[in-house]
Amino acid sequence: MSKVQKLTGILALLIIVSAALFYFDGEERDSFDRSIFAIEDTASVSSIVIQGPQGLLQVQRQRGGWQLNDTLLADPALIKVVFSIMQQVRVQRPVSQLNLERIQKSLRESGQKISVVANGETNEWYAGGDLSKSQAYFGDESLSQVYLVGIPGYNHYVSGVFELTPNQWRDRLLFDSNFRSLQELNISYADGESLKIDFEDRFFKVNALEHIDTTQLMTYINGLEKFQLNDYLTPGDYPRYDSLAKTMPVARLILRDIDERKNRDLEVYAKIPGERFYLLTNRSGDRIVVDQERLNSLLVTADYFQMD
């Protein structure tokens, strides 16, 4: 066999292989709608339901915000991220026929089934990914069509947002008072120390101090606006904090605002050596963590505001 014949045979084989890959990998670009999963008009979304291995999660639009699982407030910043993904997600290609059955099984068993109501119509799909969470897959409601998806110019795992726990969907706003709305703040410490800031007449009083450093006081009160917690803890997930919650608190913080929805009653526990966070609990029994730097800025006594 001549060299030319050998090269011709190799070329023919490559053509056959390329054709097979073209068929199995679905590389034909005009055979599918790249925006099949996109929801452009997110302002019309009234509810999001996510059903997965961790259970059911439901977010509904309410006047002035979003409600999570009927009783909690959802994080508005996370809602914006979800909407951004819904608007921009694009199909990159159908999954290979060689891998389709495996990925269908993965989505069915460990993926998230998403149901979004927009303009009165329900959009349903499955979201999931590979084990390394580097490739995201979306499948239609019957899983007959499954695609590799992404956001142009965004290299992160887009299915991840649908895999968050209910605690991660919760609103993280802990305090949102300012000098116009704050009525009273009391912190009582286990060692007998205390701080009491209350609005009287035209300004604030601090315990029985006669000379107040007003700049220090206003900086402190301004720190109560848009103050976010770091995370909610689920009992059982962090044994050290489970044990800590059974001890006596080191402080109790009670805040009263003109807007009663911003009122807070929190107990603070001693920081575990080596940990970065304080544990707090509220009247509902939620376990909350706040990083030590920001919480230490709140846990002060009246002397902190004494004019030198």
N, C-alpha and C positions, 0 to 999 in steps of 0.2 A: 504493500500500500504506500502510495507516494505521500510526501509531506502535505501537499495540497489537499489530498483526499482525507488525511487525518484532521487537518484544520477544518475542512468542510463538515466532517462528522461531529467534531467538538462544537462547532457553531450551531449545527442543527440541534444538538442536545441542549445547548444553552437556551435556544429559542423555545424548546418544549418546556424546560424548567421554568423559564420566565412566564410563559403562558399559564402554566399551572399555578404559579405564585400569584399571578394577576387574578386568576379565578378565585383561588382560596382566600386570598387576603383582601379581596374587595377593594382594590385600589382605584376603581373607576370613579372619577370625581363627580360625574354628573348624575349618578344613580341614586343619590340620597340628598335630603335636605339638611344642610349643616346646622340650621337653627331649629331643628325639630323639637328640641327640649326647651328652647328659650321662651321666656315669658317677658315680652317687652313692656307691657303695661302693668308694672308691679303695683301701681297706685290702685288698681282694681282688685288686688288680692284681698280676700276677706278671711281666709283661714289656711293654715298649713298643718297637715297631719303627717307624722312620721311614725311608721310601724317597723320595728326591728327587733333584734335579739334582746334588747334591753327593755322592751315593752312599748307602750303607746305614748307618744308625745303630741300634744295639740296646742297650737297657737292661734288665737282668734283676735281679729281687729275689734277693739272697743273704742268708744269715744275717748280721745286723748292718748291712746296708747295700745299696747298689745297685752293680752292676757294669756298666761301659760297654764295649761291643765286646769282651767276654770277658776283657780283661786289665787294664782301668783302673777306678779308682773314680769313680763319678758324684757330682756335687755334690748333697748332700742338700737344700740350700736350694732349688736349682732343681727338684728332684723335688717339693717342697712347692708351688712355684708352678704346676707342670704339673698336679698333682692339684687344686689350687684352681680352675684354669681348667676342667678336666674336669668338676668338680662343678657349676660355676655357669654354664657356657656355655648360652645360650638362643637359639633361632631368633627372629629379628626378623620376617622375612617371606621367602617364596620369591623368588628373583630374577625379574625381569621376563622374560616370554617373548621379548621383543624382544632381551634381552641374554643369554639362556640359552646359546645355542650358543657365543658368544664366551667366556663365563666357563668353560664346560665345557672348551673347548680350552685355555684358560689353566691350569686346574687339572691337566689331563692332561699338559701339556708342562712346566710350571714349578712346579706345586704339590707338596705333600708328601702321600704316601699313608701314613696312620697305621694301625697295627694294634696294638690293645691287648687283652691277654688278661686277663680278670677273671672270677673264679669258674669258670675252665675254659672260658669262652666267648670267642670272638674278635670284637671290635668293630672294624670297618674304616670309614674315611672319608677323604676328601681335604680338605686345608686349604690355603688360599691367600688371595689378596687382590688389590686393584687396584694399579695401578702406584705410587700415592702411599702405599701401605700404611696407608690410613685406613679402609678397609672390609674386613672379613674375610668370606670365603666358606667354607662347609663343604659338601661334596657326599657323597652316599651312595656305597657301594663301586662302583656301576655308573655313577655320575654322572648318573643319570636324574633325580634330585632334587637341586637345589642351592639353598642358602639363604644369606641375609645373616645373620650371627650376631654376638653380642656378649654382654657380661655386664652386667646391670642396674647402673647407677651407675658403670660402668667404661668410660671413653671411649677406651681404647687398643686397639691392633691385636692381637687375641687370637691370630691365626695366627702371630705373630712368634716365639713360644716354640718352635714346631715347625720353624722355619727356622734355628735356631742350629747352629753347626758342632760337630763332635765335641770340639774344644778347649774350646768354651764350655760343654759339658756336663760337663767334668772337674771333679773335686773340687779346690778351690783351697786346701785346708788345707796349708800348707807346714811349719809347726812346731806341735806340740801337747804340749810338755813343760812341766812345772812343777817346783817345788822338791822335790816328793815323788818324781818319776820321773826327773829328769835325773841322769845319771851322769857325763857328761863333755862339755865343749864346747871345741873347739880352733879358733882362727882364726889362720892363718899368712898374713902379708902379704908381697908381693913385695919390699918394702924391708927385710925382715928382722925387723920387729916381729911380736909374737905376743900371743895371749891364750889362756890355758888355765884353764878352770874345771872342777874335778873334785871329786866328792863323796868325802870321806874321814872315816871315823869318824862323827861326828854332824853335820858341816857341810861347807861347801864351802871349798876352797882356791883362790886366784887366783894363778897363777904362784908366785913366791916371796915374795909380800907378807906381812909380819908383822902389819900393822895394816890391816884391811879395813873399808871403810865398808859395813856389812851392809845398811843401808837402801837404798843405791845398788845393791848386789848383788841384793837380793831384788826390787827394782823391775825390774831388767834381766831376771832369770830369769822373773818373771811375764809379761814381754812376749813370751815364747816360747810362751805358751799361746794357742791359737786364732789363731795368726798366719797370715794368708792372703796368698797371692801375688795379683798383679793380673790376670795373664793368661798363657796359653801362646802361644808364637809358632810358626807354621808356616814352615819354611824357604822362602824365596822371596817371602814376603808383605811383608817389611820389609828391603830390601837393605842399609840402614845397619847393622842388627843382624846380618845375614848376614856382613858384613865384620868386624864387631866380634868375632864368635865365632871368627874365625881368628887373633885376636891372643892374647897371653899374658894370663892372668887376673891381676888385682891382688890377689886373696885366695882362700884356700880355707877353707871352713867345714865342720867335721866334728862332728856331734852324735851322742851315744850315749845312748839312753834305756833304762829297764827294759823297756819294750815295744819290741821290735826293729822293729816296723812303723813306729815313729816316728823311727828312725835316719835321718840325712841326711848326704850327702857332696856338697857344692856348690862350684862354682867361680864366682867373681864377677869381672865384667869392668868396666873403667873406664867411667864414665858418659859418654855422648856429650854434648858441650857443647850446651846448649839443650834437651836432652831431660829428661823428668821421671822416667825409669825407669832402673834398673840391669838389666843382663842377667845371668842366672845360668844355669848348666847343671848337670844332675845326672848320676849314673852311667849313666842310661838314655839320655842324650843329649837329653833334653827341654830346650827353651829356654824360660826363665821370665823374666818381668819383675816387678819390685817397685819401688814408688815410692820416690824417694830419701829422703824424710823418715823412713819407717819402717825402711829398710835402714840408713841412717846411724846410727840408734839402736842397731843391733846391731854395726856395724863399729867397735868401740872397742878400745883396748889396755888392758893391766893398770893403767896409771896412772889410768884412769877410776875405779877402785875403791880407790885409795889414800886412807886416812884422813888428813885434814889435821892 
